[in-house]
Amino acid sequence: MSLRRVFLLALGLLAIAPAAFAQLREGRYAIEGQNPDGTPYEGSFELREGPNGAWLARWLVGNAQIIGLGLIQSGMLAISFVVDNRPGVAIYGVEPDGSLRGTWTTGGGLGTETLKPQ
């Protein structure tokens, strides 16, 4: 393999490295979301490492506080929660900038969220 090819391969690997090494982190996030009916919402989100590999989540949206329990599997964060007496689930992928981008449901359609580190 020529030196030029090795150099180009190394540049290519460096270009994708941030995405490959983006990691979930504890802390506070700002929420930008969209409900299943298309209405937007904002709020805050807190993520903490829990016991035995679990993650503890807390959403504050309007007057609602929602608590969830999650886990990481195959680079995705999945969180179960209950809101208005309805069980729900959310799943997020980690973006290169540390943001979490995901989809959630309580059985009445799909909502979306982006959680940006604060």
C-alpha positions in Angstrom: 0.0 0.0 0.0 1.4 3.4 -1.0 2.1 6.1 1.6 -0.5 8.2 -0.1 -3.2 5.5 0.4 -2.2 5.0 4.1 -2.4 8.8 4.6 -5.9 9.0 3.0 -7.1 6.0 5.0 -5.9 7.6 8.2 -7.7 10.9 7.3 -10.8 9.0 6.6 -10.7 7.2 10.0 -10.1 10.5 11.8 -13.1 12.0 10.1 -15.4 9.2 11.4 -13.8 8.9 14.8 -15.9 11.5 16.7 -19.1 9.6 15.7 -17.6 6.3 16.6 -16.5 7.5 20.0 -19.4 9.6 21.0 -20.4 8.4 24.5 -23.4 8.8 26.7 -22.7 11.1 29.6 -24.4 12.0 32.9 -25.8 15.4 33.3 -28.4 17.9 32.3 -29.8 18.3 28.8 -32.2 20.8 27.2 -35.2 19.2 25.5 -36.6 20.1 22.0 -39.4 17.7 21.3 -42.5 17.1 19.1 -45.6 15.3 20.4 -47.3 12.6 18.2 -49.8 15.3 17.2 -47.1 17.6 15.9 -47.1 20.1 18.7 -43.7 21.2 19.9 -42.5 21.3 23.5 -39.4 22.2 25.5 -38.0 21.3 28.9 -35.1 19.8 30.7 -33.8 16.3 31.1 -31.4 14.8 33.7 -29.5 11.6 33.3 -27.7 9.8 36.0 -25.9 6.5 36.2 -27.8 4.1 38.4 -27.0 0.8 40.1 -25.8 -2.3 38.2 -25.6 -0.7 34.8 -29.0 1.0 34.9 -29.6 4.7 34.0 -32.0 7.0 35.9 -33.8 9.7 33.8 -35.9 12.7 34.8 -37.8 14.9 32.3 -39.3 18.3 33.4 -41.8 19.4 30.7 -44.2 22.1 31.7 -45.6 21.2 35.1 -44.9 17.5 34.6 -42.0 15.5 36.1 -41.5 12.1 34.5 -39.1 9.6 36.0 -37.6 6.7 33.9 -35.3 3.8 34.1 -33.0 2.9 31.2 -30.2 0.8 29.9 -27.7 1.0 27.1 -27.6 -1.8 24.5 -25.7 -1.7 21.2 -24.9 1.9 21.6 -28.6 3.0 22.1 -30.2 4.3 25.3 -33.7 2.8 26.0 -35.8 4.3 28.8 -39.1 3.1 30.2 -41.4 5.7 31.9 -45.0 6.4 33.0 -46.8 9.6 32.1 -50.5 10.2 32.9 -50.8 6.6 34.0 -49.7 5.3 30.6 -46.5 3.3 30.3 -44.0 4.6 27.7 -40.7 3.8 26.1 -38.1 6.1 24.5 -35.0 5.1 22.6 -32.0 7.5 21.8 -28.9 7.4 19.8 -25.8 9.4 20.8 -24.8 12.1 18.2 -21.2 13.1 17.7 -21.7 16.3 19.6 -23.0 14.4 22.7 -26.7 15.2 22.0 -29.2 12.4 22.3 -31.7 12.1 19.4 -34.7 9.7 19.9 -38.2 8.6 19.5 -40.8 7.9 22.2 -44.3 6.4 22.5 -47.0 5.8 25.1 -49.1 3.9 22.5 -50.7 6.9 20.9 -48.2 7.5 18.1 -44.6 8.5 17.9 -43.0 11.6 19.4 -39.4 12.8 18.8 -36.9 14.5 21.0 -33.4 16.0 20.8 -31.6 16.3 24.1 -28.7 18.8 24.0 -26.1 18.8 26.8 -26.1 21.9 29.0 
